[in-house]
Amino acid sequence: MTIGFRILPRRPGVSPEMVTRFAALPVANVSDSMHRMTGGGAGLRPYHASGSLAGPALTVKSRPGDNLMLHKAIDMAQPGDVIVVDGGGDLTNSLMGELMLAHAMRRGVAGFVLYGAIRDADAIREANLPLWAMGVTHRGPYKDGPGEINVPIAFDGMVIEPGDLILGDADGVLSVPVADAEGVLERTEAKQAAEVAQMKRIMDGTNDRSWVDETLRRLGCTMPEGH
């Protein structure tokens, strides 16, 4: 086995039932339930027209500007997979465009997260398969390797193991480790229910805001008389 140029066996991933339940939750609330310590970075932005993303990670590590292993990952993908590529964050050459996206859609890929660039941005937006990337360039990729599939990858401090749950919406991208997914889900669903209740209080004018002044006083803030 050659480190840096290899394809490893698929690992068990997050269950379809877990994917469905997480898909109904905002990424921001999931992030809060993980103590806001994990994130794919503000540079990852959606390039599709609309919609969110949830599914198990099929991980790819590629040489910057080279998409040979990304092509292979699309061929290997199972329906519902999210292909996540560590391309080094390089924006010199794109990792994929319209043709590869069409092939992935035919195979049932749920979406992409690319720590690198795309091209054919208008076609990707129109196709509307969920896709996050670091940028856009017209310069195409090379297909020489090396690279790896089904290995741990990381970008901007977020570690992604094969099979981890990948979530994405307009706020960004988040990875939830398989082993922690059930606990994170329970906390997030509880937080979501609390926010729904709070929104109701806001709308009917009964929301308690006393905590703001209490916090300011506790922190020693000087305020005008009567506050």
N, C-alpha and C positions, 0 to 999 in steps of 0.2 A: 504494500500500500504506500503510495507516494503522497506525503503531505503537500498540499497546495494544488494537486491535480488529481482529484478523486471524487467518486460518487459513492456515498454511504447508503445503507439500507434505510428505508422509511421507518420513522419511529411512531409509536402510538401517539395520537394527538387528542386535542380537546374534542369532546363528544358533540354530535350534531344537536342534541338537546340543549347543551350548554351554549352553543353558538346562537341558537334561536333566542334564548332568554337574554343573553348579552346584547343581541342586535337591537332590542327594544330600549336600550339604556343609552343616555348621552355619554360620550367618551369622557367629558369633564367630570361627571359623577363617578365613573369608574376610577379615574385618576385620583380624585379626592379620597376614595376608599383604599387607595394604595399609598396614602400619605403624601401624594404629589411628588414622589421621589423618582418617578419613571416617566420618560417621554422620548419620542422620536426626534425632537428638535423642531423649532419653529420654521426651519427652512423647508421642511416637507410640506408641500401644499397640494391640494387636490387639483387635478387637471381634467377631470370629467365634469359633466354639466351639473349633476346633483346626485345625492344619495350617499348612504353610509356603507360601511364594510364590516364584516365579521366572518372569521373563518380561521382554520388551522394554518400555521406557517409552513410553507415549503421553502426552505432557505437556500440561498445561492450566494457564494462568495466569488466575485469575478475580478479579474484585473481591470483597473480603470479603463473605460472605453472599449472593452471587449465583451461580447455577448454570447460566446460559444456555449457557455454553461447555462445561460438563460434560455437559449433555444432548447437545450436538452431538458431543462426543468419543465418547460411548457409541454414537451412530449411526454414527460413522466407524470404530469399533474393529474390528480383525481378531481372529479367535480366537487366544487366548494372550496378547493385549496386557495390560499392567498400566497402568491409568490413574492417573497421578500428578498431583495438583492442588495448586498453590500458591494457597491461599486466604488468605494473609496470617497464618495461625495464629489467625484470629478465631474465637471461640466464641459470638458473639452469635446468629448464625443458622446453621442446619445447611446443609450443601451437598447432602446426599442422604439418602434413606431407603429404605423397603421397595420402593416401586414402581420407582424407578430401578434398584435392585439387581436386581429381577426381570428388567427389560429387559436389563440388562447380562449376566445369566446366560444369557438366551436367545441373546445374540449371541456367547457364548463368551469373554467377558472373563475373564482369569485372576484378577484381583483389583484392589484399589484401595489407594492411599496418599493420604490427604487431610490436607494441612496446614490443617486446619479441623475443623469439627464434623459429626456425623451426628445423625439421629434415628431412631426405630423400632428402638432398640437390641436389643430382644428378638427381633424378626423377623430382624434382621441376624445375630444370634448363631445363630438356628435355621437360617437358610439356609446358613450356614457357607461362604460365598464369602470367601476371604482378604481382610481389610480392616483397615487401620490408620488411625487418626485421632487427633486431638488431644483430642477430648472429645465430649460429648453435650449436646444441647439440644433441647427440644420446639419451639422457634421455627423456623418454616420459612424457606426461601430466597426471594430475589427472582429475577426472570428478565429483567433489563433490560440485562445486559452492563455495561461492555465486558469484554474478555478475549482470550486468545490460545491457539492450539493449535499444537503442534509447534514450540515455542520453548524455549530453555534456561530452566530455573527453578532455584530454590535455596531451601532452608530449613535453618536451623541450621548453616550452613556447608557443606552438602552440595549440590554442583551436579549437576543432572541434565539431560543432553542427550537429545533425542528419540532413541529406539532403544537407550539405555544399558540394561544389565541391572539389573533391580530384584530384590532378594532380601529376604525377610522371614521371621522366625520369632518365637518367644516372646521372644527377646532384642532384637528391634528390626528396623529397616529399613536397608538399605545399597544404594548405587548403585555399579555397576562400569562405568567407561567402556568403550565398545565397543572402542576401540583397545588397551586394556590387558587385556581379558578373558582372552586366552589365557595371558599370563604370570601373571596372578593365579590362574588355574585351576591351572596347573602347581604353583605354590608352595603353594596350599591343599591339593591332593591329596597332596603330599609331607608337609605338616604333619599332615593327617588320618591318614596311614599311620603317622607317628611317634607320634601320640597313641594309636592302637590298640595299638601295640607297648608303649607305656608303661603303658597300662591293664592289659595282660597281666602286666607285671612287678609292678605294684601288687597285683594279685589273687593272684599266686603268691609274694609276699613278697620279691622280688629287686630292687625298685626302689632305685636309688642316691640317697640324700638328702644325701650329703656336700657337695653344692654350697651348701646353706643355710649351714652353719658357715663354709665357705670364703668365701662372699660377705660374711658378717658380719665376719670377720677382715679381709678386704680393705678394708672400709669403716670399720674402726677401732672396731668395737663392743666394749665391755668385757663379758666373760662370766665366769661362775663357773669355777673350776678344773675341768678335765676336759671342757670343751665346746670 
